Structures are given as C-alpha cells and as structure tokens.
C-alpha cells in the first residue's frame, strides 16, 4: 500500500479516481507520465521541485483533491524551509562558541 499523507498517495488517489487523467496533471507539472507512474509505484522519488509543481497542477486541475494538495504543499514548503535553516544553524552555533578573534598587534610607533 502507499504511505498516507504523501504526494505519492495523492497521485495514487488521482489515478484511482481518473479525473483529471494523470496525463493532464503530468503535462501541467512538466513531469513525464512515466516518471509520475514510477513515483506512484514508489520506484522513484520525485525532487522537491517536482513535487511542488505536481501539487500546483493538482490544485488547478483536480478540485476534489484541493484540500489534500494544499496541505501537502504547505508541509513540503515548511520542511524545505526547516532543512535550509538547519544547514546554516551549526555555523551560527560554532561562531558563538568559538573565542573572539585575536586582534593583530600593531608595532609600537617609532
């Protein structure tokens, strides 16, 4: 079975419902239909950008799945923001823990 609360599960539901056809969503998101089918079957993992484009296409073309697509889009955007912030966090912590830089002493005036 497919995991719940993922883009893959939403696409699985779209394939099951048949409205709109997957090729419409695929074309609107600029993701090949073969790649889309592979993502539904968990054979490939879509990039964050591909997932966001697919969710935007679902928002435009599949009103029955609007709520799920919006929730997943918000979750993806939040996780992407958190991941970007956590990459820079160790640098900030390291700078606070390190001693202040030593000032270079200038030679005494002659």
VOPA-107263 format. One record per residue (C-alpha): residue number from 1; residue in one letter; x negated, y negated, z negated. Coordinates in pm, 1 decimal, padded with zeros to 6 digits. Each point is the difference from the previous one (the first is absolute). Layout:
# residues N
<i:NUM; aa:A; c1:X; c2:Y; c3:Z> .
...
END
This chain:
# residues 110
<i:1; aa:X; c1:00000.0; c2:00000.0; c3:00000.0> .
<i:2; aa:X; c1:-00109.2; c2:-00360.9; c3:00040.6> .
<i:3; aa:X; c1:-00101.4; c2:-00220.7; c3:-00293.5> .
<i:4; aa:X; c1:00267.4; c2:-00240.2; c3:-00118.0> .
<i:5; aa:X; c1:-00049.9; c2:-00373.9; c3:00011.8> .
<i:6; aa:X; c1:-00249.6; c2:-00001.9; c3:00286.3> .
<i:7; aa:X; c1:-00002.0; c2:-00127.6; c3:00353.3> .
<i:8; aa:X; c1:-00018.3; c2:00362.8; c3:00111.6> .
<i:9; aa:X; c1:00322.7; c2:00084.1; c3:-00182.1> .
<i:10; aa:X; c1:00174.7; c2:-00302.2; c3:00150.3> .
<i:11; aa:X; c1:-00110.0; c2:00104.8; c3:00347.7> .
<i:12; aa:X; c1:00115.1; c2:00354.4; c3:-00073.5> .
<i:13; aa:X; c1:00343.5; c2:-00142.2; c3:-00086.1> .
<i:14; aa:X; c1:00001.3; c2:-00202.9; c3:00322.5> .
<i:15; aa:X; c1:-00081.2; c2:00309.7; c3:00202.9> .
<i:16; aa:X; c1:00278.8; c2:00192.1; c3:-00176.7> .
<i:17; aa:X; c1:00258.0; c2:-00277.7; c3:00052.1> .
<i:18; aa:X; c1:-00099.8; c2:-00066.2; c3:00360.2> .
<i:19; aa:X; c1:00107.7; c2:-00363.9; c3:-00009.3> .
<i:20; aa:X; c1:-00199.2; c2:-00177.8; c3:00120.6> .
<i:21; aa:X; c1:-00205.2; c2:00251.1; c3:00197.7> .
<i:22; aa:X; c1:-00359.0; c2:00030.2; c3:-00119.3> .
<i:23; aa:X; c1:-00131.3; c2:-00126.4; c3:00333.0> .
<i:24; aa:X; c1:00172.4; c2:-00335.9; c3:-00063.1> .
<i:25; aa:X; c1:-00170.9; c2:-00034.0; c3:-00338.9> .
<i:26; aa:X; c1:-00326.5; c2:00126.1; c3:00147.0> .
<i:27; aa:X; c1:00008.4; c2:-00255.2; c3:00283.3> .
<i:28; aa:X; c1:00094.9; c2:-00286.1; c3:-00231.2> .
<i:29; aa:X; c1:-00285.0; c2:00085.2; c3:-00238.2> .
<i:30; aa:X; c1:-00255.0; c2:00065.2; c3:00278.2> .
<i:31; aa:X; c1:-00077.7; c2:00344.1; c3:-00142.7> .
<i:32; aa:X; c1:00002.2; c2:00295.1; c3:00238.7> .
<i:33; aa:X; c1:00286.8; c2:00242.7; c3:-00034.4> .
<i:34; aa:X; c1:-00246.0; c2:00288.7; c3:-00035.1> .
<i:35; aa:X; c1:-00172.5; c2:-00173.7; c3:-00290.6> .
<i:36; aa:X; c1:00336.3; c2:-00077.8; c3:-00157.5> .
<i:37; aa:X; c1:00109.0; c2:00365.0; c3:00023.2> .
<i:38; aa:X; c1:-00333.5; c2:00110.7; c3:-00147.6> .
<i:39; aa:X; c1:00045.5; c2:-00242.0; c3:-00290.6> .
<i:40; aa:X; c1:00349.8; c2:00134.2; c3:-00066.4> .
<i:41; aa:X; c1:-00142.0; c2:00353.2; c3:-00013.4> .
<i:42; aa:X; c1:-00287.5; c2:-00121.8; c3:-00227.3> .
<i:43; aa:X; c1:-00263.2; c2:00091.8; c3:00258.2> .
<i:44; aa:X; c1:-00146.4; c2:-00351.6; c3:00009.1> .
<i:45; aa:X; c1:00001.5; c2:-00293.1; c3:-00236.5> .
<i:46; aa:X; c1:00100.5; c2:-00333.5; c3:00144.7> .
<i:47; aa:X; c1:-00205.3; c2:-00306.8; c3:-00079.0> .
<i:48; aa:X; c1:00145.0; c2:-00272.3; c3:-00219.1> .
<i:49; aa:X; c1:00050.6; c2:-00222.2; c3:00304.6> .
<i:50; aa:X; c1:00180.1; c2:00276.4; c3:00191.5> .
<i:51; aa:X; c1:00224.8; c2:00068.9; c3:-00296.9> .
<i:52; aa:X; c1:00088.8; c2:-00367.3; c3:-00034.6> .
<i:53; aa:X; c1:00076.1; c2:-00029.0; c3:00372.7> .
<i:54; aa:X; c1:00221.0; c2:00308.8; c3:-00017.1> .
<i:55; aa:X; c1:00189.1; c2:-00137.1; c3:-00297.7> .
<i:56; aa:X; c1:00056.7; c2:-00329.1; c3:00180.0> .
<i:57; aa:X; c1:00132.5; c2:00194.9; c3:00300.5> .
<i:58; aa:X; c1:00235.3; c2:00193.8; c3:-00227.4> .
<i:59; aa:X; c1:00122.5; c2:-00326.4; c3:-00150.8> .
<i:60; aa:X; c1:00081.8; c2:-00125.2; c3:00349.9> .
<i:61; aa:X; c1:00145.7; c2:00313.5; c3:00155.3> .
<i:62; aa:X; c1:00140.9; c2:00219.3; c3:-00279.1> .
<i:63; aa:X; c1:00241.0; c2:-00193.1; c3:-00223.5> .
<i:64; aa:X; c1:00099.7; c2:00315.8; c3:-00190.6> .
<i:65; aa:X; c1:-00357.3; c2:00030.7; c3:-00127.5> .
<i:66; aa:X; c1:-00052.8; c2:-00370.5; c3:-00067.0> .
<i:67; aa:X; c1:-00017.2; c2:00029.2; c3:-00381.2> .
<i:68; aa:X; c1:-00251.6; c2:00284.8; c3:00004.5> .
<i:69; aa:X; c1:-00217.1; c2:-00173.0; c3:00258.8> .
<i:70; aa:X; c1:-00003.9; c2:-00325.6; c3:-00195.5> .
<i:71; aa:X; c1:-00089.5; c2:00175.8; c3:-00326.5> .
<i:72; aa:X; c1:-00279.6; c2:00198.6; c3:00165.5> .
<i:73; aa:X; c1:-00134.4; c2:-00311.1; c3:00174.0> .
<i:74; aa:X; c1:-00013.1; c2:-00185.3; c3:-00331.7> .
<i:75; aa:X; c1:-00172.0; c2:00297.5; c3:-00165.1> .
<i:76; aa:X; c1:-00260.2; c2:00016.2; c3:00277.3> .
<i:77; aa:X; c1:-00067.3; c2:-00371.6; c3:-00014.0> .
<i:78; aa:X; c1:-00037.6; c2:00012.9; c3:-00377.6> .
<i:79; aa:X; c1:-00235.1; c2:00297.7; c3:00012.6> .
<i:80; aa:X; c1:-00209.1; c2:-00166.4; c3:00270.0> .
<i:81; aa:X; c1:-00027.7; c2:-00316.7; c3:-00207.8> .
<i:82; aa:X; c1:-00094.9; c2:00199.6; c3:-00309.8> .
<i:83; aa:X; c1:-00263.4; c2:00198.7; c3:00190.8> .
<i:84; aa:X; c1:-00153.7; c2:-00319.1; c3:00138.3> .
<i:85; aa:X; c1:-00008.0; c2:-00159.4; c3:-00345.1> .
<i:86; aa:X; c1:-00151.4; c2:00306.2; c3:-00167.3> .
<i:87; aa:X; c1:-00289.2; c2:00003.1; c3:00248.3> .
<i:88; aa:X; c1:-00111.7; c2:-00345.2; c3:-00112.9> .
<i:89; aa:X; c1:00074.1; c2:00051.2; c3:-00369.6> .
<i:90; aa:X; c1:-00320.6; c2:00190.5; c3:-00092.9> .
<i:91; aa:X; c1:-00208.4; c2:-00283.9; c3:00147.8> .
<i:92; aa:X; c1:00179.7; c2:-00251.5; c3:-00218.7> .
<i:93; aa:X; c1:-00045.6; c2:00212.7; c3:-00309.8> .
<i:94; aa:X; c1:-00367.0; c2:00061.1; c3:00073.8> .
<i:95; aa:X; c1:-00064.3; c2:-00372.4; c3:00039.6> .
<i:96; aa:X; c1:00158.8; c2:-00072.9; c3:-00337.2> .
<i:97; aa:X; c1:-00202.8; c2:00269.6; c3:-00178.6> .
<i:98; aa:X; c1:-00334.3; c2:-00092.8; c3:00149.9> .
<i:99; aa:X; c1:-00215.3; c2:-00259.0; c3:-00173.4> .
<i:100; aa:X; c1:00001.1; c2:-00348.1; c3:00148.0> .
<i:101; aa:X; c1:-00261.9; c2:-00059.1; c3:00267.1> .
<i:102; aa:X; c1:-00335.6; c2:-00124.2; c3:-00123.2> .
<i:103; aa:X; c1:-00090.3; c2:-00346.6; c3:00107.4> .
<i:104; aa:X; c1:-00328.1; c2:-00037.3; c3:00174.4> .
<i:105; aa:X; c1:-00231.2; c2:-00213.5; c3:-00205.0> .
<i:106; aa:X; c1:-00139.7; c2:-00295.5; c3:00182.5> .
<i:107; aa:X; c1:-00369.3; c2:-00079.4; c3:-00040.7> .
<i:108; aa:X; c1:-00079.8; c2:-00279.9; c3:-00244.3> .
<i:109; aa:X; c1:-00038.9; c2:-00343.1; c3:00157.4> .
<i:110; aa:X; c1:-00358.1; c2:-00088.4; c3:00081.9> .
END
